Amino acid sequence: MPPFGQRLECKPSQAAFINSGTHPFGTLPVRFLTSYGSFPSVPAQTLAICQADHPSMNPSAHCGLMLGLPRSAVTALIKLRTPESIQDFVGDLVWNFELEGGTAFCVNEVLRRRSAQCIEGALVAACALWLHDQPPLLMDLGAARGDVDHVVALFRRGRYWGAISKSNSPFLRYRDPIYRSLRELSLSYFPQYFKHRRKTLRTYSIPLDLRRYDPALWVTRIGFCCEIVDALTVARHYSIVPPEMEKSLRQLDCMEAQANLIKQCKAPAKRSGVLRRKLPLRA
């Protein structure tokens, strides 16, 4: 663990790569791409192209089709015009218990299955934000050894950060845009982020801008979105717990622990003969 407030150093992901501008469903305009940190209004930059090709089509719908989504998925996402409505949509998805092994399904597959765990819900939220002229940003919340990470989709209103989050528990969900920094936002998850009454949240990552990655890796990919999971894992993380305080953190009391037993979806009975592979993703 690095000194308090310093970032964790890591090597660039070998699996992740910058979007070359090609897509199996056609060629994305170069304006769809951006260098990290500039956060331009990506969909808005393609409006002239969209309107010229299909004057009667909703520009957001056109962009969704360009990403490779079917019309049914585009129709569902373009109705979600605010972070609040996106959270409601993601929150209503059935929790993915990954009964046949760890998953990190793409946006299209999540919408088809109507179920998600945290990173899958974050991908859907990020895609919906992108179609409505907001940058698709993810943040990883890193846990102490023995617990698993949580992934949220980020958004901003003015100077303030908020988060859209899929969780099977009531506490690791939506955050209103009232936080002046990502550190403040991540600290809001600290009190209820625990395992066996031990508080386990330790780090938060810099935002991962999904515009840097080919949509075929996270919007329409078949199978496990390994490049995005790898990119989140190796992203720069900042510690939030001073090392001298870690051993003295107060454990949750019985009432606090009991409250976390509330779940949106009840886990199905375990299936015999199925080996589950655990992933660094939190319920």
Helices and strands as residue ranges (DSSP letters): E 7-8, E 22-23, E 26-27, G 30-32, H 42-45, H 47-53, H 59-66, H 71-78, H 83-92, E 94-95, H 107-113, E 115-116, H 118-131, E 137-143, E 150-157, E 160-164, E 175-179, H 182-187, E 194-195, E 198-199, E 201-205, E 208-209, G 210-212, G 215-217, H 226-234, E 237-239, G 243-248, H 254-259
